[in-house]
Amino acid sequence: MALGVEAASGICSARECTNAAIYRIDWRNPAIHHARTKTWLACEEHLSYLENYFKYRSFPFDVSAFVAPDKDSGGESSHDH
């Protein structure tokens, strides 16, 4: 599966999806990277699809609420201050 857009965009990472993301999925491929984590975003419609993608490949992942970065803080979310 290819990503449709960068995670920083706030748009679901499923190919050709233009829905706003409401979930953040932090995942890694332990066969390649033991510590490096990647982030994909998901809308309600694609969350289960993306979860199944990681489960099928036995990739560890965590799902949390996506909080869009505060544009006034240089990319940091407001709760990081």
C-alpha positions, -999 to +999 in steps of 0.1 A: +000+000+000+013+034-009+008+065+011-014+091-005+000+121+014+025+130+041+015+125+077+020+162+085-008+171+061-036+160+085-051+139+057-057+101+059-027+082+046-048+057+026-042+060-011-065+085-028-083+094+004-089+130+010-107+127+044-094+145+074-074+122+098-087+116+132-063+088+142-025+086+144-009+053+138+028+050+149+043+018+135+076+001+126+089-027+106+111-047+130+128-066+102+143-033+089+143-008+117+144-018+154+139+017+168+127+038+139+090+046+140+069+059+111+035+077+114+005+072+092-028+090+097-063+075+093-099+086+089-127+066+105-133+048+072-097+035+068-087+028+104-096-009+104-080-013+069-047+001+080-048-018+113-053-050+094-024-041+071-001-039+102-015-070+118-011-091+087+026-082+085+031-085+123+043-049+125+040-034+160+017-003+160-001+021+183-032+040+175-040+073+192-061+104+185-046+127+158-040+162+171-032+186+143-001+207+149-008+243+159+003+264+130+012+293+153+037+272+173+060+262+145+046+227+141+043+217+178+009+208+191-004+231+218-002+205+246+035+201+241+043+235+257 
